[in-house]
Amino acid sequence: MALCIVASVLITAIVVGWIFVVILREKMIATVKSRYNFEETCKKLEEIVPKAEGWGFPIDSWEFYQSQIKKNLNYDNIKNCKIYFVCKAKYANKVVNDDPKWSGIMPCSWSIYEMKNGDTYVAKMNVPLLSKMFTGVLGSVMRNVAKEEEEFMKEIAE
């Protein structure tokens, strides 16, 4: 009887863990379709981020697609991709001051990519989802980031 209970608990834990991993893999990156073309989406992001108090681009954007083409690396599904590094220094300071290991996820990367059919998307870490996994300073900051990033997306999303 006790063995059945232990086995049931173990199987349930494995199934729940597996479901969590599957969901996290699927939802970890938030992707929104842009109402603009590739160039306009890039321009829009470059305008709206610095307008928000304390937000900016601490590292120059990376012409990802172009750098890959120069290395003779081609893509079947996209025709352009640019990566932005987005940060609010005040938030980064709070998180790293609390625990320096979190500097490994900074700054946030946002990708703008154009599909072969001309549709343009913005992809970024799903901060609202991931913020639910953390408590303390990191969780608090991630919830603030989620709210502010949502405002950025409202100006771009279709």
C-alpha positions in Angstrom: 0.0 0.0 0.0 2.7 2.5 1.0 4.7 1.5 -2.1 1.6 2.4 -4.3 1.4 5.8 -2.7 5.1 6.5 -3.1 4.9 5.3 -6.8 1.8 7.5 -7.4 3.4 10.6 -5.9 6.6 9.9 -7.9 4.7 9.4 -11.2 2.6 12.5 -10.5 5.7 14.6 -9.8 7.4 13.4 -13.0 4.3 14.1 -15.1 3.8 17.6 -13.6 7.5 18.3 -14.1 7.4 17.2 -17.7 4.3 19.3 -18.4 6.0 22.3 -16.8 9.1 21.8 -19.0 6.9 21.5 -22.2 5.0 24.6 -21.3 8.1 26.6 -20.4 9.8 25.6 -23.7 6.8 26.7 -25.7 6.1 30.0 -23.7 9.6 31.1 -22.6 10.0 33.3 -25.6 7.2 35.8 -26.3 6.6 36.6 -29.9 4.3 39.3 -31.3 3.6 40.1 -34.9 4.4 43.7 -35.8 1.9 46.0 -37.5 4.9 47.4 -39.4 7.4 46.1 -41.9 10.9 45.2 -40.8 12.6 48.6 -41.2 9.7 50.4 -39.6 9.6 48.0 -36.6 13.3 48.5 -36.0 12.8 52.3 -36.2 9.8 52.2 -33.9 11.6 50.2 -31.2 14.6 52.5 -31.5 12.2 55.4 -30.8 10.0 54.0 -28.0 12.6 52.4 -25.7 14.6 55.5 -25.0 11.4 57.6 -24.4 10.6 55.4 -21.4 12.2 56.7 -18.2 15.6 55.0 -17.6 15.4 52.6 -20.6 18.0 52.4 -23.3 20.3 50.3 -25.4 23.5 49.8 -23.5 25.0 47.8 -26.4 24.7 48.6 -30.1 22.2 46.5 -32.0 23.5 43.5 -33.9 22.7 43.0 -37.6 22.4 39.3 -37.0 21.1 38.3 -40.4 23.6 40.3 -42.3 26.5 39.0 -40.1 25.4 35.4 -40.9 25.1 36.0 -44.6 28.7 37.4 -44.6 29.8 34.0 -43.1 27.9 32.2 -45.9 25.3 31.0 -43.5 21.8 31.2 -45.1 18.3 30.8 -43.8 15.3 29.2 -45.4 12.7 30.9 -43.3 13.8 34.5 -42.7 15.1 37.3 -44.8 16.3 39.7 -42.1 17.0 39.7 -38.3 18.3 42.4 -36.0 18.9 41.9 -32.3 18.6 44.7 -29.7 19.9 44.8 -26.2 17.4 46.5 -24.0 18.0 47.6 -20.4 16.9 49.8 -17.6 20.0 50.5 -15.6 18.2 51.1 -12.3 16.6 47.6 -12.5 19.9 46.0 -13.5 21.6 47.7 -10.6 19.0 46.4 -8.1 19.2 42.8 -9.4 23.0 42.6 -9.6 23.5 44.3 -6.3 21.2 41.6 -4.7 23.0 38.7 -6.5 25.8 39.2 -9.1 25.1 35.9 -10.9 22.0 37.5 -12.6 24.3 39.7 -14.6 24.5 36.7 -16.8 21.1 37.5 -18.3 21.7 41.2 -18.9 20.8 43.1 -20.9 17.6 41.6 -22.3 17.8 40.7 -25.9 15.0 41.5 -28.3 14.9 40.1 -31.8 13.1 41.7 -34.7 12.9 39.3 -37.7 11.3 39.3 -41.0 9.9 36.1 -42.5 10.3 35.2 -46.2 6.6 36.1 -46.7 7.3 39.7 -45.4 5.7 39.3 -41.9 7.7 40.9 -39.2 7.9 39.7 -35.6 9.4 40.8 -32.3 10.7 38.1 -30.0 11.9 38.5 -26.4 12.1 36.6 -23.2 8.6 36.1 -21.7 9.3 38.2 -18.6 5.8 38.0 -17.2 5.9 34.2 -17.2 9.4 34.0 -15.9 8.7 36.5 -13.1 6.3 34.1 -11.6 9.2 31.7 -10.9 11.2 34.2 -8.8 10.7 35.9 -5.5 12.6 38.7 -3.7 14.4 41.4 -5.6 14.6 39.5 -8.9 10.9 38.6 -8.9 9.9 42.2 -8.0 12.1 43.7 -10.7 10.9 41.2 -13.3 7.3 42.1 -12.6 8.2 45.8 -13.1 10.0 45.0 -16.3 7.0 43.0 -17.6 4.7 46.0 -17.1 7.0 48.4 -18.8 7.8 46.1 -21.7 4.1 45.6 -22.2 3.8 49.3 -23.0 6.5 49.0 -25.6 4.7 46.1 -27.3 1.4 48.0 -27.5 3.1 50.4 -29.9 4.4 47.6 -32.1 2.0 44.6 -31.9 -0.6 44.1 -34.6 
